[in-house]
């Protein structure tokens, strides 16, 4: 989906979370205003102003949202003739709602004639209610089909034990049902709000009915949208190189635990094998940890150049600076080995005092 309409719809949808939050403010303030109207008129008036400003702000946030219905018909018109028919009616109603909502907003803020507000409100609410009826019908039909498919899968699962495929399909059907129930709840709530604008009546226009309907619409819509967001794709970690796997397998085989390393794999392997051999040798002349350390140090000095250092023991602390690629910390049975290399720099002979005097003369 790389065309202009798709990009515009995605951009507009990013504001939907803010719309739900402001909608919550709008209907909470309506409920508070109704509750304190008789006891605290000044406070009720303040919350009424908050409600009105929140409603106008939401209309500004929804600028251009009528394109969502158009894009829905263009991209997903429905799998069957019945669903195509329902999709056309539902999205057409929603497009009318959002389109005329622009004029309602402009007339209420004074940009257009204020007399248009009542007419625009009626047309917008009628389109909203008309569209939501068919959205609800579509969701109910799909949920009914899901229940029938679930029953068949449960029967199949009883016949074929441990059917993982059937379990996964049942899980998806139930998850989809929850999403559609939230959509139905939000649409029914918005239908009540729309009916209050089309034909005022004691039930729909009661502040309690409108407040609860607005909150149900906001929260159910938010839950539906947040639950349907795709998970963030993360690339799987790259597999370790074969040589590293070989070293790990060898360490397990020799009962060696690698704790920290900054050293080429071949050198690590030599140090591990040599340490294991020293511990297992039972050489009467080499039995103490300091003797193990000396043997390992001399071997690495001879093979890889000076200056290597080695500490061996069951309990010790250290804070060392090492040359790059010259550090290994591991344990063999209960003995810990710390092997590291430091850089050796030639000592520069200072100039003689006599020469310094001559140069300064």
Secondary structure, 3 states (H helix, E strand, C coil): CCCHHHHHHHHHHCCHHHHHHHHHHHHHHHHHHHHCCCCCHHHHHHHHHHHHHHHHHHHHHCCCCHHHHHHHHHHCCCCCHHHHHHHHHHHHHHHHHHHHHHHHHHHHCCCCCCCHHHHHHHHHHHHHHHHHHHHHHHHHHHHHHHHHHHHHHHHHHHHCCCCHHHHHHHHHHHHHHHHHHHHHHHHHHHHHHHHHHHCCCCCCCCHHHHHHHHHHHHHHHHHHHHHCCCCCCCCCCCCCCHHHHHHHHHHHHCCEEEEEEEECHHHHHHHHHHHHHHHHCCCCCCCCHHHHHHHHHHHHHHHHCCCEEEEEECCCCCCCCCCCCEEEEEEECCEEEEEEECCCCCCCCCCCHHHHHHHHC
